[in-house]
């Protein structure tokens, strides 16, 4: 399942992230990597950014990138 179809406040484990090197590097810098446990805090309207909790911080990622992040429950 991709992250954009997830539910709020449920912990997910990241199974895969985009392979585009620039996007991959930025996600890694934000603490979003394969095996990390994250949860969705908020969806912004009209396919806007998704705010997720990763580790001790919160990060907003675009809906388009969230569609390419695969997670498992």
C-alpha positions in Angstrom: 0.0 0.0 0.0 1.3 3.5 -0.7 1.5 6.1 2.0 -1.1 8.4 0.4 -3.8 5.7 1.0 -2.9 5.3 4.7 -5.0 6.2 7.7 -4.1 8.8 10.4 -2.3 7.9 13.6 -1.6 4.3 12.6 2.1 3.2 12.7 3.5 2.0 9.4 6.8 0.5 8.4 8.3 1.9 5.2 8.8 -1.0 2.7 10.3 1.1 -0.1 11.0 4.7 -1.1 11.4 6.3 -4.5 14.6 5.4 -6.3 15.2 8.8 -7.9 18.5 9.8 -6.4 17.6 13.4 -5.5 14.3 12.5 -3.9 15.9 9.5 -2.2 18.6 11.7 -0.7 16.1 14.3 0.6 13.9 11.6 2.2 17.0 10.0 3.9 18.0 13.4 5.3 14.5 13.8 6.8 14.7 10.4 8.5 12.4 8.6 6.0 14.1 5.4 4.9 13.3 1.7 4.4 12.5 0.1 7.7 11.6 3.3 9.5 8.4 3.5 11.5 6.2 6.5 10.7 2.6 7.6 11.2 0.4 10.1 9.4 -0.5 13.1 11.5 -2.6 15.1 9.0 -3.7 15.1 5.4 -4.1 18.6 3.9 -7.0 19.1 1.5 -7.0 18.7 -2.3 -4.1 16.3 -2.5 -1.9 18.7 -0.6 1.1 17.7 1.5 0.9 14.9 4.0 2.3 15.6 7.5 4.0 12.5 9.0 5.7 11.8 12.2 9.1 10.2 11.6 11.2 9.5 14.7 10.8 12.5 17.0 10.1 15.0 14.3 7.3 15.9 11.9 7.8 16.3 8.2 5.5 17.5 5.4 5.9 15.6 2.1 4.1 16.1 -1.2 1.1 13.9 -2.1 3.0 12.9 -5.3 6.0 11.6 -3.3 3.7 9.9 -0.8 2.2 7.9 -3.6 5.7 6.3 -4.3 6.4 5.4 -0.6 5.2 1.9 0.0 4.4 1.0 3.6 3.2 -2.0 5.6 1.1 -2.1 8.8 
